[in-house]
Structures are given as C-alpha cells and as structure tokens.
Amino acid sequence: ELIKFSKDIAENFNKRELDVLLSSGEQVTCALLAGALNQIKIEAKSWLNWQIPILTEGDHSNARIINININNINDYIKKGVAVIPGFQGISKNGDITTIGRGGSDATAVAVAKIFDTDSCEIYTDVDGVFSTDPKKIPVAKKIDKISYDEMLELSSLGAKVMQSSAVQTAMMYDIPLEVKSTFTDRKGTKIFNQENIDYSKSVTGVAYSKDESKITLIGVEDKPGIAANIFEPLNKAQINVDMVIQNISSDQKTTDITFTIKRDDQLKTIELLKINNRIKYKSISHNDKVAKVSIVGAGMVSTPGVTYKMFRGLADEKINILAISTSEIKLSVIIDEENTLNAVKKLHTIFDLD
C-alpha cells in the first residue's frame, strides 16, 4: 500500500523519502505491540530507530546496521519489555534508512549480536524452513536442523523465509537461530554451525527464483581483460551479476559470454553494454522469461552422482538447461520460466524430499 502511494506520485520516487515512508509501518506495529503488552499488564515500551539509535551505513533502501546503542535499552529491560523496530535505522547524517527486503531478520540478528543474547528466534507465517516453498509444493517438508552455509545458499537462491544478510551475520558471529511460526506452538527449524548436523541426505532443499534475466554477448573479441571491461560498468551501476558462462573460442579470436542478472536490471544492462566502447562484439541477445532452480545440500560434497541425477531428472521432464553454475554445496540451472514448478517438483521427488 505504501509503495503504491509512492508510485502514484512518481515511478522513480525520491529514495530518501521512500525510506521515510516505508519505515512508518514498523512505527505503527511497535506502538501497537507495546500497547497490547501494557494491556495484559506487562510493562513495555516501543523505541524508534533514532531513539535508540540504530546506526546504519550504505544506500537508502539497502543500508547495513553497523551499531546499536545498548545503554537506554539495557536500563529499561530491568523492568519491562523493549519493543524495537526491524528493517530500519538512521545514518550518520540523521536520515532514516531501511535495510532491504526481509530486513527485520537482519535487525534481529544484529540485536542478538550487539546485546549478546542467548538466542535469536525469528517468527514467521510458516512452521520453519521447508525443503521448498510449501505454498506451491504441498509435499514440501519442514527441515529440523540446517547449517548456516545451506541456509545462506537457500535464502540467496530465492527461499523467502530468511534474509541472506541475516544468515551471514549469524554465521560470522556463531549466533544460533530458530525459525518458528507465529501461529502454532510446533518446533521450528534450528540454524547453526555444521558440526551438529546429520548429512545422510545429499540434498537438503530446492530453491527457485523467477526474477532472472539472461544476456548473451555473441562474438566477443577474445583477449585478456575483456570480461573485466564488460562487467566494470555494471558493477559501477550497482547491477548484481550472478552466473557467468564463457564458451572457449575455437578460433582463439571470438567467444560468447552469457550472464544472468535480476530482471529489473535488464534494460539498464543492455544500455550500458551498447554504450561501452571498450568492448567489441557481433550482437546481444536477451531472455527475461527464465528462472533459476537450485538444489542445496552440504551432503553433496561426499555424494557422487548428484549432478547426473539432477540433469537426468530435468531431461526426463523435457526441460532444457540454458546455463549451469555449481559450488560445493549447490547446483543451479537456468531454465525457461514456464517449467519452474515442474522442475522443482521433479527435483524434490528424485532427491527423496517429498
């Protein structure tokens, strides 16, 4: 609703004002929660980002928490509950900032770290972390325990249940997390370091994201530094490049380079490539009807045949793979968007996750 208000005024609404607008939601909920606690005779008080303060640095709508003043809150919690807003902070210039989608998770982890709490519980609308999206794939099952590494891969690959920067902070400072449902008393998912986890299953989860776009530069002059020349302007424009595939040139003269980016960045990326006079190529092709489907599991390292099994499963469903990227604990493929759910269901089944 708030975003709609801003779009009614301008498509590219001023970023500083957008942060002021979007952070107002937490001001409302902080006050309501503190009021509700007072009503049931629990002393409570809400604090806004600038009253604490929660200090951030970085761009509007994508800031990072760098510190939180603990004195006032530590004094207050001797007698009551401090209700702190997530998702927002204040810059050293006194501007209100927000910390990206799912930023309340990042605030919770920062609070756990800076206040040195015993644990950090994240309450959401599902019972924990699932092997894939339970709203789309009803046979998805809840994961009882997962490592930081796996959770980081799942959240950065499209699983919405935890923000990846929050998982990264928890991992750096070894803060155990638990994801639980707001609406039930069932046990949630514990996220902690690898030693405590059983890897009898090679794959822990299947993630997907549909906001991808694939760009190919055909017939690029093949010489040292060409990749740097292609990607430097994108980096300066804050465009995040994900997978990169370069075909080896048979004639040592030209090559094709394919990479993926977020769909919203496609127009800007093509413009930047066209005005880049440091690169020579024959043509550009692009496809914004693609999705990324990934399998994640720390057990993959020690299990042979995972790659083959994934590719065979997709081939059986007549799904063409457009690009591949691997790491020790993940395998991602780019496919046509229309095949996304079909691919997720198939991989979920063949890796015994149903």
Contacts in CASP RR format, 6 or more apart in sequence:
PFRMAT RR
TARGET T0000
AUTHOR 0000-0000-0000
METHOD contacts of the structure
MODEL  1
ELIKFSKDIAENFNKRELDVLLSSGEQVTCALLAGALNQIKIEAKSWLNW
QIPILTEGDHSNARIINININNINDYIKKGVAVIPGFQGISKNGDITTIG
RGGSDATAVAVAKIFDTDSCEIYTDVDGVFSTDPKKIPVAKKIDKISYDE
MLELSSLGAKVMQSSAVQTAMMYDIPLEVKSTFTDRKGTKIFNQENIDYS
KSVTGVAYSKDESKITLIGVEDKPGIAANIFEPLNKAQINVDMVIQNISS
DQKTTDITFTIKRDDQLKTIELLKINNRIKYKSISHNDKVAKVSIVGAGM
VSTPGVTYKMFRGLADEKINILAISTSEIKLSVIIDEENTLNAVKKLHTI
FDLD
2 21 0 8 1.000
2 22 0 8 1.000
2 24 0 8 1.000
2 25 0 8 1.000
3 22 0 8 1.000
5 21 0 8 1.000
6 13 0 8 1.000
6 17 0 8 1.000
6 18 0 8 1.000
6 21 0 8 1.000
7 13 0 8 1.000
15 59 0 8 1.000
15 60 0 8 1.000
15 61 0 8 1.000
16 60 0 8 1.000
16 95 0 8 1.000
18 60 0 8 1.000
18 61 0 8 1.000
19 60 0 8 1.000
19 61 0 8 1.000
19 88 0 8 1.000
19 95 0 8 1.000
19 96 0 8 1.000
19 97 0 8 1.000
19 98 0 8 1.000
20 96 0 8 1.000
22 61 0 8 1.000
22 87 0 8 1.000
22 98 0 8 1.000
23 49 0 8 1.000
23 85 0 8 1.000
23 87 0 8 1.000
23 88 0 8 1.000
23 89 0 8 1.000
23 96 0 8 1.000
23 98 0 8 1.000
26 85 0 8 1.000
26 86 0 8 1.000
26 87 0 8 1.000
26 88 0 8 1.000
26 104 0 8 1.000
27 48 0 8 1.000
27 85 0 8 1.000
29 85 0 8 1.000
30 46 0 8 1.000
30 47 0 8 1.000
30 48 0 8 1.000
30 83 0 8 1.000
30 84 0 8 1.000
30 85 0 8 1.000
31 46 0 8 1.000
33 44 0 8 1.000
33 46 0 8 1.000
33 83 0 8 1.000
34 44 0 8 1.000
34 45 0 8 1.000
34 46 0 8 1.000
34 81 0 8 1.000
34 83 0 8 1.000
35 44 0 8 1.000
37 43 0 8 1.000
37 44 0 8 1.000
37 81 0 8 1.000
37 83 0 8 1.000
38 44 0 8 1.000
42 80 0 8 1.000
42 81 0 8 1.000
43 79 0 8 1.000
43 80 0 8 1.000
43 81 0 8 1.000
44 80 0 8 1.000
44 81 0 8 1.000
44 82 0 8 1.000
44 83 0 8 1.000
45 76 0 8 1.000
45 80 0 8 1.000
45 81 0 8 1.000
45 82 0 8 1.000
45 83 0 8 1.000
46 83 0 8 1.000
46 85 0 8 1.000
47 72 0 8 1.000
47 73 0 8 1.000
47 82 0 8 1.000
47 83 0 8 1.000
47 84 0 8 1.000
47 85 0 8 1.000
48 85 0 8 1.000
49 85 0 8 1.000
49 88 0 8 1.000
49 89 0 8 1.000
49 90 0 8 1.000
49 96 0 8 1.000
50 89 0 8 1.000
50 90 0 8 1.000
50 94 0 8 1.000
50 96 0 8 1.000
51 72 0 8 1.000
52 68 0 8 1.000
52 69 0 8 1.000
52 72 0 8 1.000
52 73 0 8 1.000
52 84 0 8 1.000
53 68 0 8 1.000
53 69 0 8 1.000
53 89 0 8 1.000
53 90 0 8 1.000
54 65 0 8 1.000
54 68 0 8 1.000
54 84 0 8 1.000
54 88 0 8 1.000
54 89 0 8 1.000
54 90 0 8 1.000
54 107 0 8 1.000
54 110 0 8 1.000
55 65 0 8 1.000
55 66 0 8 1.000
55 67 0 8 1.000
55 68 0 8 1.000
55 69 0 8 1.000
55 89 0 8 1.000
55 90 0 8 1.000
55 91 0 8 1.000
55 92 0 8 1.000
56 63 0 8 1.000
56 64 0 8 1.000
56 65 0 8 1.000
56 66 0 8 1.000
56 89 0 8 1.000
56 90 0 8 1.000
56 91 0 8 1.000
56 97 0 8 1.000
56 99 0 8 1.000
57 63 0 8 1.000
57 64 0 8 1.000
57 66 0 8 1.000
57 91 0 8 1.000
57 92 0 8 1.000
58 64 0 8 1.000
58 91 0 8 1.000
58 97 0 8 1.000
59 238 0 8 1.000
60 95 0 8 1.000
60 97 0 8 1.000
60 98 0 8 1.000
61 97 0 8 1.000
61 98 0 8 1.000
61 100 0 8 1.000
62 99 0 8 1.000
62 100 0 8 1.000
63 89 0 8 1.000
63 91 0 8 1.000
63 97 0 8 1.000
63 98 0 8 1.000
63 99 0 8 1.000
63 100 0 8 1.000
64 99 0 8 1.000
64 106 0 8 1.000
64 165 0 8 1.000
65 89 0 8 1.000
65 99 0 8 1.000
65 106 0 8 1.000
65 107 0 8 1.000
65 110 0 8 1.000
67 114 0 8 1.000
68 110 0 8 1.000
68 111 0 8 1.000
68 114 0 8 1.000
68 115 0 8 1.000
70 114 0 8 1.000
70 115 0 8 1.000
73 82 0 8 1.000
73 84 0 8 1.000
73 115 0 8 1.000
74 115 0 8 1.000
76 82 0 8 1.000
84 107 0 8 1.000
84 111 0 8 1.000
85 107 0 8 1.000
86 99 0 8 1.000
86 103 0 8 1.000
86 104 0 8 1.000
86 107 0 8 1.000
86 108 0 8 1.000
87 98 0 8 1.000
87 99 0 8 1.000
87 100 0 8 1.000
87 102 0 8 1.000
87 103 0 8 1.000
87 104 0 8 1.000
87 107 0 8 1.000
88 96 0 8 1.000
88 97 0 8 1.000
88 98 0 8 1.000
88 99 0 8 1.000
88 107 0 8 1.000
89 96 0 8 1.000
89 97 0 8 1.000
89 98 0 8 1.000
89 99 0 8 1.000
90 96 0 8 1.000
90 97 0 8 1.000
91 97 0 8 1.000
99 106 0 8 1.000
99 107 0 8 1.000
99 165 0 8 1.000
100 106 0 8 1.000
100 163 0 8 1.000
101 163 0 8 1.000
102 163 0 8 1.000
102 166 0 8 1.000
103 163 0 8 1.000
103 165 0 8 1.000
103 166 0 8 1.000
105 122 0 8 1.000
105 162 0 8 1.000
105 163 0 8 1.000
105 166 0 8 1.000
106 163 0 8 1.000
106 165 0 8 1.000
106 166 0 8 1.000
106 169 0 8 1.000
108 120 0 8 1.000
108 122 0 8 1.000
108 166 0 8 1.000
109 120 0 8 1.000
109 166 0 8 1.000
109 169 0 8 1.000
109 170 0 8 1.000
109 175 0 8 1.000
109 177 0 8 1.000
110 169 0 8 1.000
111 117 0 8 1.000
111 120 0 8 1.000
112 119 0 8 1.000
112 120 0 8 1.000
112 170 0 8 1.000
112 175 0 8 1.000
113 169 0 8 1.000
113 173 0 8 1.000
113 175 0 8 1.000
119 175 0 8 1.000
119 176 0 8 1.000
119 177 0 8 1.000
119 178 0 8 1.000
120 170 0 8 1.000
120 175 0 8 1.000
120 176 0 8 1.000
120 177 0 8 1.000
120 178 0 8 1.000
121 177 0 8 1.000
121 178 0 8 1.000
121 179 0 8 1.000
121 180 0 8 1.000
122 162 0 8 1.000
122 166 0 8 1.000
122 177 0 8 1.000
122 178 0 8 1.000
122 179 0 8 1.000
122 180 0 8 1.000
123 180 0 8 1.000
123 181 0 8 1.000
123 182 0 8 1.000
124 161 0 8 1.000
124 179 0 8 1.000
124 180 0 8 1.000
124 181 0 8 1.000
124 182 0 8 1.000
125 181 0 8 1.000
125 182 0 8 1.000
125 183 0 8 1.000
126 134 0 8 1.000
126 161 0 8 1.000
126 181 0 8 1.000
127 142 0 8 1.000
127 180 0 8 1.000
127 181 0 8 1.000
127 184 0 8 1.000
127 186 0 8 1.000
127 188 0 8 1.000
128 142 0 8 1.000
128 143 0 8 1.000
128 161 0 8 1.000
128 179 0 8 1.000
128 180 0 8 1.000
128 181 0 8 1.000
128 188 0 8 1.000
128 189 0 8 1.000
129 142 0 8 1.000
129 143 0 8 1.000
129 146 0 8 1.000
129 151 0 8 1.000
129 154 0 8 1.000
129 159 0 8 1.000
129 161 0 8 1.000
129 162 0 8 1.000
129 179 0 8 1.000
129 189 0 8 1.000
129 191 0 8 1.000
130 140 0 8 1.000
130 141 0 8 1.000
130 142 0 8 1.000
130 143 0 8 1.000
130 161 0 8 1.000
131 140 0 8 1.000
131 141 0 8 1.000
131 142 0 8 1.000
131 143 0 8 1.000
131 204 0 8 1.000
131 205 0 8 1.000
131 206 0 8 1.000
131 348 0 8 1.000
131 353 0 8 1.000
132 140 0 8 1.000
132 205 0 8 1.000
132 206 0 8 1.000
132 207 0 8 1.000
132 208 0 8 1.000
132 344 0 8 1.000
132 348 0 8 1.000
132 353 0 8 1.000
133 140 0 8 1.000
133 159 0 8 1.000
133 160 0 8 1.000
133 208 0 8 1.000
133 344 0 8 1.000
134 140 0 8 1.000
136 341 0 8 1.000
136 344 0 8 1.000
137 341 0 8 1.000
137 344 0 8 1.000
137 345 0 8 1.000
137 348 0 8 1.000
139 348 0 8 1.000
139 354 0 8 1.000
140 348 0 8 1.000
140 353 0 8 1.000
141 353 0 8 1.000
141 354 0 8 1.000
142 188 0 8 1.000
142 189 0 8 1.000
143 189 0 8 1.000
143 204 0 8 1.000
143 205 0 8 1.000
144 187 0 8 1.000
144 188 0 8 1.000
144 189 0 8 1.000
144 190 0 8 1.000
145 189 0 8 1.000
145 190 0 8 1.000
145 191 0 8 1.000
145 192 0 8 1.000
145 196 0 8 1.000
145 197 0 8 1.000
145 198 0 8 1.000
146 154 0 8 1.000
146 189 0 8 1.000
146 190 0 8 1.000
146 191 0 8 1.000
146 197 0 8 1.000
146 204 0 8 1.000
147 191 0 8 1.000
147 192 0 8 1.000
147 193 0 8 1.000
147 194 0 8 1.000
147 197 0 8 1.000
147 298 0 8 1.000
148 167 0 8 1.000
148 170 0 8 1.000
148 171 0 8 1.000
148 191 0 8 1.000
148 192 0 8 1.000
148 193 0 8 1.000
148 194 0 8 1.000
149 171 0 8 1.000
149 194 0 8 1.000
149 298 0 8 1.000
149 329 0 8 1.000
150 204 0 8 1.000
150 205 0 8 1.000
150 296 0 8 1.000
150 297 0 8 1.000
150 298 0 8 1.000
150 329 0 8 1.000
151 162 0 8 1.000
151 167 0 8 1.000
151 191 0 8 1.000
152 164 0 8 1.000
152 167 0 8 1.000
152 168 0 8 1.000
152 171 0 8 1.000
153 207 0 8 1.000
153 294 0 8 1.000
153 296 0 8 1.000
153 297 0 8 1.000
153 327 0 8 1.000
153 329 0 8 1.000
153 330 0 8 1.000
154 162 0 8 1.000
154 204 0 8 1.000
154 205 0 8 1.000
154 207 0 8 1.000
154 296 0 8 1.000
155 161 0 8 1.000
155 162 0 8 1.000
155 163 0 8 1.000
155 164 0 8 1.000
155 167 0 8 1.000
156 164 0 8 1.000
157 207 0 8 1.000
157 208 0 8 1.000
157 209 0 8 1.000
157 292 0 8 1.000
157 294 0 8 1.000
157 296 0 8 1.000
157 330 0 8 1.000
157 332 0 8 1.000
158 207 0 8 1.000
158 208 0 8 1.000
158 209 0 8 1.000
158 292 0 8 1.000
159 207 0 8 1.000
161 179 0 8 1.000
162 177 0 8 1.000
162 179 0 8 1.000
162 191 0 8 1.000
166 177 0 8 1.000
167 177 0 8 1.000
167 191 0 8 1.000
169 175 0 8 1.000
170 176 0 8 1.000
170 177 0 8 1.000
170 191 0 8 1.000
171 193 0 8 1.000
174 192 0 8 1.000
174 193 0 8 1.000
176 190 0 8 1.000
176 191 0 8 1.000
176 192 0 8 1.000
177 190 0 8 1.000
177 191 0 8 1.000
177 192 0 8 1.000
178 188 0 8 1.000
178 189 0 8 1.000
178 190 0 8 1.000
178 191 0 8 1.000
179 188 0 8 1.000
179 189 0 8 1.000
179 191 0 8 1.000
180 186 0 8 1.000
180 187 0 8 1.000
180 188 0 8 1.000
181 188 0 8 1.000
194 298 0 8 1.000
197 298 0 8 1.000
199 297 0 8 1.000
199 298 0 8 1.000
199 299 0 8 1.000
199 302 0 8 1.000
201 297 0 8 1.000
201 299 0 8 1.000
201 351 0 8 1.000
201 352 0 8 1.000
201 353 0 8 1.000
202 297 0 8 1.000
202 299 0 8 1.000
202 300 0 8 1.000
202 302 0 8 1.000
202 303 0 8 1.000
202 306 0 8 1.000
202 351 0 8 1.000
203 295 0 8 1.000
203 296 0 8 1.000
203 297 0 8 1.000
203 299 0 8 1.000
203 300 0 8 1.000
203 306 0 8 1.000
203 347 0 8 1.000
203 351 0 8 1.000
203 353 0 8 1.000
204 296 0 8 1.000
204 297 0 8 1.000
204 298 0 8 1.000
204 299 0 8 1.000
205 295 0 8 1.000
205 296 0 8 1.000
205 297 0 8 1.000
205 348 0 8 1.000
205 351 0 8 1.000
205 353 0 8 1.000
206 293 0 8 1.000
206 294 0 8 1.000
206 295 0 8 1.000
206 296 0 8 1.000
206 344 0 8 1.000
206 347 0 8 1.000
206 348 0 8 1.000
206 351 0 8 1.000
206 353 0 8 1.000
207 293 0 8 1.000
207 294 0 8 1.000
207 296 0 8 1.000
208 291 0 8 1.000
208 292 0 8 1.000
208 293 0 8 1.000
208 294 0 8 1.000
208 340 0 8 1.000
208 343 0 8 1.000
208 344 0 8 1.000
209 291 0 8 1.000
209 292 0 8 1.000
210 291 0 8 1.000
210 337 0 8 1.000
210 340 0 8 1.000
211 262 0 8 1.000
211 263 0 8 1.000
211 264 0 8 1.000
212 242 0 8 1.000
212 260 0 8 1.000
212 261 0 8 1.000
212 262 0 8 1.000
212 263 0 8 1.000
212 288 0 8 1.000
212 290 0 8 1.000
212 291 0 8 1.000
212 292 0 8 1.000
212 334 0 8 1.000
213 260 0 8 1.000
213 261 0 8 1.000
213 262 0 8 1.000
213 263 0 8 1.000
213 265 0 8 1.000
213 266 0 8 1.000
213 269 0 8 1.000
213 286 0 8 1.000
213 287 0 8 1.000
213 288 0 8 1.000
213 290 0 8 1.000
214 258 0 8 1.000
214 259 0 8 1.000
214 260 0 8 1.000
214 286 0 8 1.000
214 287 0 8 1.000
214 288 0 8 1.000
214 290 0 8 1.000
214 322 0 8 1.000
214 323 0 8 1.000
214 334 0 8 1.000
215 258 0 8 1.000
215 259 0 8 1.000
215 260 0 8 1.000
215 261 0 8 1.000
215 266 0 8 1.000
215 269 0 8 1.000
215 270 0 8 1.000
215 273 0 8 1.000
215 284 0 8 1.000
215 285 0 8 1.000
215 286 0 8 1.000
216 256 0 8 1.000
216 257 0 8 1.000
216 258 0 8 1.000
216 284 0 8 1.000
216 285 0 8 1.000
216 286 0 8 1.000
217 230 0 8 1.000
217 256 0 8 1.000
217 257 0 8 1.000
217 258 0 8 1.000
217 273 0 8 1.000
217 279 0 8 1.000
217 281 0 8 1.000
217 283 0 8 1.000
217 284 0 8 1.000
218 256 0 8 1.000
218 281 0 8 1.000
218 282 0 8 1.000
218 283 0 8 1.000
218 284 0 8 1.000
218 285 0 8 1.000
219 254 0 8 1.000
219 255 0 8 1.000
219 256 0 8 1.000
219 281 0 8 1.000
219 282 0 8 1.000
219 283 0 8 1.000
220 226 0 8 1.000
220 230 0 8 1.000
220 254 0 8 1.000
220 255 0 8 1.000
220 256 0 8 1.000
220 257 0 8 1.000
220 279 0 8 1.000
220 280 0 8 1.000
220 281 0 8 1.000
221 253 0 8 1.000
221 254 0 8 1.000
221 279 0 8 1.000
221 280 0 8 1.000
221 281 0 8 1.000
222 249 0 8 1.000
222 252 0 8 1.000
222 253 0 8 1.000
222 254 0 8 1.000
222 255 0 8 1.000
226 279 0 8 1.000
227 244 0 8 1.000
227 246 0 8 1.000
227 257 0 8 1.000
229 276 0 8 1.000
229 278 0 8 1.000
229 279 0 8 1.000
230 257 0 8 1.000
230 273 0 8 1.000
230 276 0 8 1.000
230 279 0 8 1.000
231 241 0 8 1.000
231 259 0 8 1.000
233 272 0 8 1.000
233 276 0 8 1.000
234 241 0 8 1.000
234 261 0 8 1.000
234 269 0 8 1.000
234 272 0 8 1.000
235 241 0 8 1.000
237 268 0 8 1.000
237 272 0 8 1.000
239 261 0 8 1.000
239 262 0 8 1.000
239 265 0 8 1.000
239 268 0 8 1.000
239 269 0 8 1.000
239 272 0 8 1.000
240 261 0 8 1.000
240 262 0 8 1.000
240 265 0 8 1.000
241 259 0 8 1.000
241 260 0 8 1.000
241 261 0 8 1.000
242 259 0 8 1.000
242 260 0 8 1.000
242 261 0 8 1.000
242 292 0 8 1.000
242 325 0 8 1.000
243 258 0 8 1.000
243 259 0 8 1.000
243 260 0 8 1.000
243 292 0 8 1.000
243 323 0 8 1.000
243 324 0 8 1.000
243 325 0 8 1.000
243 332 0 8 1.000
243 334 0 8 1.000
244 257 0 8 1.000
244 258 0 8 1.000
244 259 0 8 1.000
245 257 0 8 1.000
245 258 0 8 1.000
245 259 0 8 1.000
245 323 0 8 1.000
245 324 0 8 1.000
245 325 0 8 1.000
246 255 0 8 1.000
246 256 0 8 1.000
246 257 0 8 1.000
246 258 0 8 1.000
247 255 0 8 1.000
247 256 0 8 1.000
247 257 0 8 1.000
248 255 0 8 1.000
249 255 0 8 1.000
254 282 0 8 1.000
258 323 0 8 1.000
260 290 0 8 1.000
260 292 0 8 1.000
260 323 0 8 1.000
260 334 0 8 1.000
261 269 0 8 1.000
263 288 0 8 1.000
266 286 0 8 1.000
266 288 0 8 1.000
270 284 0 8 1.000
270 286 0 8 1.000
273 279 0 8 1.000
273 284 0 8 1.000
274 284 0 8 1.000
287 322 0 8 1.000
289 336 0 8 1.000
289 337 0 8 1.000
289 338 0 8 1.000
290 322 0 8 1.000
290 334 0 8 1.000
290 335 0 8 1.000
290 336 0 8 1.000
290 337 0 8 1.000
291 334 0 8 1.000
291 335 0 8 1.000
291 336 0 8 1.000
291 337 0 8 1.000
291 339 0 8 1.000
291 340 0 8 1.000
292 332 0 8 1.000
292 333 0 8 1.000
292 334 0 8 1.000
293 332 0 8 1.000
293 333 0 8 1.000
293 335 0 8 1.000
293 340 0 8 1.000
293 343 0 8 1.000
293 344 0 8 1.000
293 347 0 8 1.000
294 330 0 8 1.000
294 331 0 8 1.000
294 332 0 8 1.000
294 333 0 8 1.000
295 306 0 8 1.000
295 310 0 8 1.000
295 330 0 8 1.000
295 331 0 8 1.000
295 347 0 8 1.000
295 351 0 8 1.000
296 329 0 8 1.000
296 330 0 8 1.000
297 329 0 8 1.000
297 330 0 8 1.000
298 329 0 8 1.000
299 329 0 8 1.000
300 306 0 8 1.000
300 328 0 8 1.000
300 329 0 8 1.000
300 330 0 8 1.000
300 331 0 8 1.000
301 328 0 8 1.000
301 329 0 8 1.000
306 331 0 8 1.000
307 326 0 8 1.000
307 331 0 8 1.000
309 350 0 8 1.000
309 351 0 8 1.000
310 331 0 8 1.000
310 333 0 8 1.000
310 347 0 8 1.000
310 350 0 8 1.000
311 321 0 8 1.000
313 346 0 8 1.000
313 347 0 8 1.000
313 350 0 8 1.000
314 321 0 8 1.000
314 333 0 8 1.000
314 335 0 8 1.000
314 343 0 8 1.000
314 346 0 8 1.000
314 347 0 8 1.000
316 346 0 8 1.000
317 339 0 8 1.000
317 342 0 8 1.000
317 343 0 8 1.000
317 346 0 8 1.000
319 335 0 8 1.000
319 336 0 8 1.000
319 339 0 8 1.000
319 342 0 8 1.000
319 343 0 8 1.000
319 346 0 8 1.000
320 335 0 8 1.000
320 336 0 8 1.000
321 333 0 8 1.000
321 334 0 8 1.000
321 335 0 8 1.000
322 333 0 8 1.000
322 334 0 8 1.000
322 335 0 8 1.000
322 336 0 8 1.000
323 333 0 8 1.000
323 334 0 8 1.000
324 331 0 8 1.000
324 332 0 8 1.000
324 333 0 8 1.000
324 334 0 8 1.000
325 331 0 8 1.000
325 332 0 8 1.000
325 333 0 8 1.000
326 332 0 8 1.000
333 343 0 8 1.000
335 343 0 8 1.000
348 354 0 8 1.000
END
